[in-house]
Amino acid sequence: MLVIVSDLHLKDGTSGSSISPDAFQVFAEWLRGLAYRASWRADGVYRPLEAFDLLLLGDILDLIRSERWLLKPGGGDEHLRPWDDPQSDAFVAKVVEITEAVLHHNRAALAVLRRMAQGEVIRLPAPRRDGLPDPEVLLPVKVRIHYMVGNHDWLLHLPGGAYDALRTRVIGALGLSNPPSPFPHQAEESDTLMSLLLDHRVYARHGDVYDAMNYHAALGRDHATVGDAMTIELLTRFPLEVRRQLGTEVPLRFVEGLKELSNVRPVLVTPMWVNNLIRDFGGDEAQSQAIKDVWNQAADRFLQSDFIRSQDQPLRLDVVDALEGALLFSKSFSFDGLERLARWAYGRVTKNTAISLADHALEEHALVARTVDFVVYGHTHYAETVPLDVYRRGKQTVSQVYYNTGTWHPYYELTLRSPQVMDFVGLQIMGYAAFFRGDEHGGRRAEVWTGALT
């Protein structure tokens, strides 16, 4: 049995919330039930699994979304970013600092994964001679955990002895089966991983390679992107600068609310989230404009940064041009004006901002060659099940399906009944995709679930 999850985005606590440790306990219960069902074989006999595999499909530890990129450990500005020299001592020290902070902040959640790997969490009834389970005797089931990187943890893909040492620390904290060499970004980078996936007729990747903002096709995964810059210089800097410039004029809870901007869904209504915070904490028009001024400053600083200018390709419409147009447009409006525009767009244009990568799944070489029947991505944060194709293999009709594993993430969703009131409900979204081989789970091939904690 192979289980795949992605996009946990476990952060260091300085910039937005992570999913709670309770979600990992729920996940452990899900896995226990899943392993039990997989232990019932196609012949109707119960034969318990001795072990199974869990693939973490990228963006697990979020090493980009951190105020530590903007601050020195002792305070003040820190002029070090993911697009600086990754082999310099200062850069390595910064990555180690952020990684250690993420591991510490999420230690209770990660302990659940580590205990799974040690066989201390999943236990199954022993088999009786008559082919039924014996509930009086429980057997430990080990979980082999594998880590692939995405666009928020790509720093764990960097080569070098210093990064090997850091990966060794991560392996110990999560109970991973990875060696300390660069964690794979493509499955082909690991013979062990490719063998595991092909055994289950699955091809998996994070999905960032299909997102020009978060992956540079010419430079590859060991390089920073426009998305990294936007996360740090705009979404992370904005609440930090509000706190710096407005100080006690705004409550701390207001600033903490701003840190959740990237967790608001749909993205279209983020101006409504900001305006809602201003009203909740008693802000007036003057304070709203002061906050908007801070946003405009952050946007200007982001657009004029050397890195963003270096990514802008002359005489070609690219992601930098698109961002520039959107941010310059937003500068012309107050938050009240942006809120009215967002409300109009939400009601008349679309309520569904999901971006599907299913078309790319259809073109995966392994799927076209029919060496796999399932393609799994993460990255978009939207769980999907999309039928791709049907073909004949001998006398058997075989279905090919694309799955997106969604995310494990706190989200604030705009309510459906009265969006004009700007009410949001907090949800912790989580899900998994599971694949079976041979006679596991009665011969079933796949099982996918998505859930939410409110």
Steps between C-alpha positions, in 0.01 A plus 500: 500500500619848411346815652576846360447840665635842406505870584502482879679840506628462854635845586716645776222701665615844382280528190160335495372189674567133433252216534463387861660188652146364545482455123794260516318295763197488270727396213647220712147372563424517127816305422421237761159439342647510150769244588234275653288513183808437286569187707185332369606322184324423175435141613312627807777404741648743754878527469626812683751735344840492667595844363392755242633817338409867548619753241519867601460665159658841553438824691510314830735725698436856382845659494394803293212647701699633795573843644847369574596584140430863588653516847833430660485264799573797728265742320537746213495443125657190350610537139504131415249333271444162327646647179839568659800263482366170643849372583609797710538443874246775577239347269544150642473643852173674409349182351606303809350769728163492319491121474574455868228753585248310284593169661471648849171680434341180363671252731176351634364439149826360366529265797193318367677436167819391676311257722322360194837423344605320819189280499354661813177644355346260249407162647288232335332187634703182453359238257325191630527160338151534356603811303328750730656771720575437867407824685676376815846509342631816330804508272708814429504632141794715392453789262784573257487878444648657185549873437487679162542878477278767346536876462485588872756244617728490194794600720510137617591412139824701509826300480789517745622363830339776707161417347560127550543575871178702502312224320628252757335717766173504302516123446528448874221744585249348256617137502576506127637214292690745275879499491659837591577579135277762329134413549358427152292751310435260211427135574768403249765636739444203734509136385326398824218747445453414132483129582243566774283713270516259206411208728173685568467618137523863616697799376526789747651848499433814701368690197697824536674434167178611330489834683726767347475715813637224721737310271765627259507250212843613375674501839332205669395436858817619675414864433264753656195627313269796471264314732768490772552874466127574515459281809785667687506859372124554481284253693747458787633856505156668496388405856855552625506856362153573637631406843817704449343815358168516684612340825240526776255673263389152397441208739732199488203279411444713190859438387461127570189506283699657215743209518215271392456679164638208302252268674189691384287327236410581235809717444275750322349617832820580692418877499178407680704316762716809564199730518328257733801513732498882495131508595533226763771693680332839482705654221378812319553634148828669595641180646383302197688739274811478718492122468445529124803730479710230665371247245588735213851549640550125527370451145737767364794353689418154367463613138819709507719239670807392307387138492156576350652734244745223405209263440316739266569390143519793256258507205309204643184483709589294808393444860683814615299711255176337618583566865609854424170572327292353783689681777508834321126465441443427870692814601231717342234382746445519872422174682135609487523533122682168463240337720216627281685379190564160660135469604387579145745250350408232754133533417520541123823350371576184694488343843737221399864602489640146485775442249511148360817328378309206353597590141865463595431163663359380170838565336720324756727257314436214743124536452524520120729194501248326730761402755280678758125548536498778758659845498519691830589867549476747786586871482160651409345435846181382325419130529391349170403168347500517120450197270765516227467194276386140466691226317513124465775289660437149379142420598496769768360852460731741681414852621760776518428774755661824618487591867604818675560447870391854593656631819522479876452861581289745700271691268253781554212456256250774417149387594260418217175643638593866541845576354422872516510473881863379470463206738774237492513149646832347603565149371794263526501310172673164471496201269689206356521270198569130558599233249502123536679219324430133452214372713505783755165657595308226325668581170406868508752726327457843657318693773496879538355707784478867590375630834482816706530584868295807596 
